[in-house]
Amino acid sequence: MTTATATATAVPGHTARRLWARSRGVLLGLLLLVIGGLTLAALQSGEQNGRLDPRSVDRTGSRALAQLLTAHGVTSQVVTTAEEAAAAAGPHTTLLVTAPDMLTSDQLSSLHAATAHTPGRTVLLSPGFASLQVFAPGVQAEPQVSNTPRVPGCSLPDARRAGDVLLGGIRYTTSATTADRCYDAGGYPALLRLPAAHKDRDTVLLGSADFLYNYRLAEHGNASLALQLLGAHKHLVWYLPSLSDPSATSQDAQPGLFGLIPSGWRWALLQLTLAAGCAALWRARRLGPLVPERLPVTVPAAETTEGHARLYEQAHARDRASAVLRSATRTRLAPLIGVPPTHAHTPDLLLPAIRTHLAAAPLATTDLNTLLFGPTPADDKALVHLADQLDTLENSIVSHERHAPREHPDR
């Protein structure tokens, strides 16, 4: 076998266009994702600045509540480290922990040890498993619900005087008979008060902090409940946990990346991961568009034919193979018997012309309609037999044309 080597030159412009066509969808998706993230960050940055900070006048700050407490004779002290909070939480003091789940186990233990045996109150906002284990053993956290105005539904005087309050978030369950369960949210309380063994000590768990925000304080009984819970004692320690706290570098316990992601976002992230995996499998199995490519060598037609035949055999594509054989035979026979190429695949014109040329031939009795337009062969043996019959038919027509007498025009 001889092969002729052909020169193949790559066109830089064509290659660049192909790369751009393939990658523009992905680049556009990434651009939209970045723009959406920046937009959301810009929209939420203003609202989250100074969240629950008594010095902040933003929507999610708590300056209005701090001024209300001051007007009722309650002094507030803002602290940002566990050591400051433990030192300031003396007798007859209310300790408010705005983000207890940010604390390490060492921070939680030291804070609990500093307050467990002194009269006062500890208020935890949306505590999770770790903080409940230290401050409220035996209490279980239930899935979050939306914040809506809810009725007290308990005998706690503070809640009964406040009336309806915007509460929800995390719910809590406990088997303690002395606990006050208020503001039922789907069968579980969003406010749980746990009296301690010390008669002047209690712990209050709040499932959500939304009612403490500046823009929510004037709604329903939010201000009344906040004032009574945080103003039970004359001194309030307002603890805003910070990641810059030196004691937060304890071995056990900086929350990991997934620990900082809310539970709802975790499920969304899992669903997006599964969707991305399914999309990747779908795209991997999808046949792309045909791309013309200049071959580096000249391949003989016989090899191409054999290659196609092997592919048809491996795929058991007898329908496609028989259709190709019949179509090629009809195309070659049409000009030999005087049928226009446009009607080579029209049985009503092709078959009568073939019968006329084979009137005296052995193939005259063959069912030409089945041979040229029939069904798919049942097996490979039948396919080979069909190919032999088509070859015989074509040879007969060619032989007839060669030996047919030709009329000569009069001289």
DATAWO-V201000 format. One record per backbone hydrogen bond with DSSP energy under -0.5 kcal/mol. CO is the residue of the C=O (numbers start at 1). NH is the residue of the N-H. If there is no record, write none. Layout:
co->(CO:CO)
nh->(NH:NH)
This chain:
co->(3:4:7:10:11:12:13:14:15:16:17:18:19:20:23:24:25:26:27:28:29:30:31:32:33:34:35:36:37:38:39:40:41:42:44:45:47:48:50:52:53:53:56:58:59:59:60:61:62:63:64:65:66:67:68:69:69:70:73:75:77:79:80:81:82:83:84:85:88:90:92:93:93:94:94:95:95:96:96:97:99:100:104:105:106:107:108:109:110:111:112:112:115:119:119:120:121:122:122:123:124:124:125:128:129:130:131:132:136:140:142:145:146:148:150:152:156:157:158:159:164:165:165:167:169:171:172:173:176:179:180:180:182:182:183:185:188:189:190:191:192:192:193:193:194:198:200:201:202:203:204:204:205:206:207:209:210:213:213:216:217:219:221:222:223:224:225:226:227:234:235:236:236:237:237:238:238:239:239:242:245:246:247:250:250:256:257:257:258:262:263:264:265:266:267:268:269:270:271:272:273:274:275:276:277:278:279:280:281:282:290:296:297:298:300:301:302:303:304:305:306:307:308:309:310:311:312:313:316:317:318:319:320:321:322:323:324:325:326:327:328:329:330:331:332:333:333:334:334:340:341:343:345:346:346:347:349:350:351:352:353:354:356:358:361:362:363:366:367:368:369:370:379:380:381:382:383:384:385:386:387:388:389:390:391:392:393:394:395:396:397:398:399:400)
nh->(5:298:9:12:15:16:17:18:19:20:21:22:23:24:27:28:29:30:31:32:33:34:35:36:37:38:39:40:41:42:43:44:45:46:48:49:60:51:53:54:56:62:63:61:214:215:52:214:66:67:68:69:70:71:72:72:74:73:75:236:238:240:242:85:86:87:88:89:90:93:235:95:121:96:237:97:123:98:239:125:102:103:108:109:110:111:112:113:114:115:115:116:118:92:93:202:95:124:204:97:126:206:100:132:133:134:135:136:139:173:171:169:148:167:165:183:160:161:162:163:221:150:167:148:145:142:189:140:179:181:182:193:190:191:190:188:185:172:207:182:194:205:180:195:203:201:120:196:122:194:124:206:192:126:170:212:213:216:217:219:223:222:225:226:227:228:229:230:231:75:94:77:238:96:239:79:240:98:241:245:248:249:250:253:254:260:260:261:261:266:267:268:269:270:271:272:273:274:275:276:277:278:279:280:281:282:283:284:285:286:292:6:299:300:304:305:306:307:308:309:310:311:312:313:314:315:317:316:318:321:322:323:324:325:326:327:328:329:330:331:332:333:334:335:336:336:337:337:339:343:344:346:347:349:350:351:353:354:355:356:357:358:359:361:364:365:366:368:371:372:373:374:383:384:385:386:387:388:389:390:391:392:393:394:395:396:397:398:399:400:401:402:403:404)
